[in-house]
Amino acid sequence: MTKEELFRNIQTKKSYLCVGLDADLKKIPSHLLNTADPIFEFNKIIIDATADLCVAYKPNIAFYEALGPKGWESLEKTLQYIPEDIFTIADAKRGDIGNTSELYARTFFDYFNFDSVTVAPYMGEDSVKPFLIKPDKWVILLALTSNPGSQDFQLQTYNGEKNRYLFEAVIQKSQTWASPEQLMFVVGATRTDYLERVRALAPEHFLLVPGVGAQGGSLAEISRLGMNKQCGLLVNSARNIIYAGNGTDFGQQARLEAQRMQQEMERYLGEYLPV
Ligand SMILES: O=C(O)c1cc(=O)[nH]c(=O)n1[C@@H]1O[C@H](COP(=O)(O)O)[C@@H](O)[C@H]1O
């Protein structure tokens, strides 16, 4: 999917919501546990309930890998079930020496046909580039993450420069590897105090912003500080939506929560998106 197509979907749906498909056997409603593939059944109902309200789905690969081959099967069926016009993110946080990254890229782009994959920048250019060889596939690079540990490296000053953080060097350097048509950055919703600095360095890029809801980030702040002229935001929420209910009506409960977010997003799009 191109950046323009993603923006058009945002305009049509009046939403920049990304639903995190972090399905966990320990948390899904118990009535699904005696079906042949409980994780897929769960995802199917969540997708049916939210597809008209979101523009992206992000399965976190850990939730599938943890189940062995069965988990991969649930992931494959889930991917096939997601409607064609919805952007898909393999949240895998990969990155390795070149020939290994190449195989990770084949896994997520060729085998599963995801639109994008989250990649860790730590190993540098040759670990990221193999994910960029297909012009219609995206890298979503970890820049400033939502967790407390982002202090350990990402928020340390870089190269002896007093007022420049490592995450800023990541954002600047990686722009020499790919254009905003293929590169997004992860910026945690709990880090809105740095969003203006991110936008100063990456005015055109889409940002994947996880950490609203369960982790406490504010949709209002993200939207006020992070929106650019093509919206430029995909705001992810997983637990708050997918586990909004735990009974047989969990799909409806998930829909209500997704709808609440979409309606709030519609207001911000009206407020901040230049017409
Ligand atoms: O790359 C990510 O998606 C990610 C980056 C980050 O900084 N923080 C973060 O929470 N995530 C992911 O976003 C999702 C957040 O889920 P909830 O907190 O349940 O909404 C999980 O799949 C995390 O792995």
The ligand as an ORCA input file, in Angstrom:
! r2SCAN-3c Opt
* xyz 0 1
  O       6.306     -1.662     18.116
  C       5.290     -1.633     18.797
  O       4.195     -1.819     18.302
  C       5.400     -1.190     20.194
  C       6.384     -0.246     20.464
  C       6.377      0.426     21.694
  O       7.165      1.320     21.929
  N       5.451      0.080     22.629
  C       4.499     -0.888     22.410
  O       3.667     -1.113     23.289
  N       4.504     -1.565     21.206
  C       3.538     -2.661     20.964
  O       2.219     -2.121     20.906
  C       1.285     -2.996     21.550
  C       0.662     -2.253     22.735
  O      -0.425     -2.936     23.226
  P      -1.465     -2.340     24.289
  O      -0.658     -1.687     25.370
  O      -2.209     -3.536     24.757
  O      -2.335     -1.352     23.560
  C       2.073     -4.247     21.931
  O       1.972     -5.180     20.875
  C       3.502     -3.742     22.033
  O       4.454     -4.733     21.740
*
